[in-house]
Amino acid sequence: MNQNLLSAKTIASILSLSKRQVFRLNSSGKIPAPVKVGGAVRWKQSHIELWINLSCPDRKNFEAMLKAEDKNVKAA
């Protein structure tokens, strides 16, 4: 599975924020959890797009929504 990974700079551009603000949102759990690639912090593009489409819920609620969606997909 090939996932596109986004940098904080790219997310900042998408959200019209500064890169620093993206890291603040991450620290406070208000955006989806990133993945570490070597020493770099990246976010899955699919998660960011879904998060925006779901009206930007906090990380805890977003992850709950992902799990619920995953269960629905497996049940089908």
N, C-alpha and C positions, 0 to 999 in steps of 0.2 A: 504494500500500500504506500503510495507516494503522497505525502502530505506536504503542502506548502507551509513553510514556517515564516513568520513575520517578526521583524525586529521591533524594538520599542519605538524607533524613529518612524517606521512605517505606520505603526498603530497610532502614534501621535498625529501623523498626517491625516489618517482616516478620521480620527475623532476631533481634529482641529484643536489639539492640546500640545503642550510641550512634552519632550521626551521625559523630563523630570517628573511631570505630572503623571505620566503613564506608570513610572516606577512607584510613585506615591499611591496610586490606585491599586497597584499590585500588592504593595506592603499592607494596605488596609483591607485587602480581600474584596475589592469591588470590581475586579475584572477576572476573567477566567485564569486559571493557574497556568503559568508558563512551563515549558520544558527546557532542560539544560542540554545543550549540544556542545560538548567540550566545556569551555569556560563561558560560552555565550548563552544568553537567555533569549528564548524565542517563544512565540505563541503560535498555535495551530490556526491557520487561516479559517478553516471550517468552524472552529470554536468561536472565533471572533465574529464571523459573519452571523452565526446562529445567536450569539449573545446579543448582538445589535438588533436582530430580528425579534428577539424576545424582550425588547425594551430595556436592555442592560441591567438584568438582575444582579444582585451581589453574588459572589463566588459560591457560597453555600447553597443558595437557591438554584443557581445555574447548574451546579453539579447534581442536585436532586432531580432537576428536569432532565438532564442527560441520562441519569440512571433510569428514570421512568420511561423515557423514550426507548432506551436500550432494551428494557424488559418487554415493551410493546412489540418491538421488532423481533425479538427472540420468540415471543408467543405466537406470532403470525406464521 
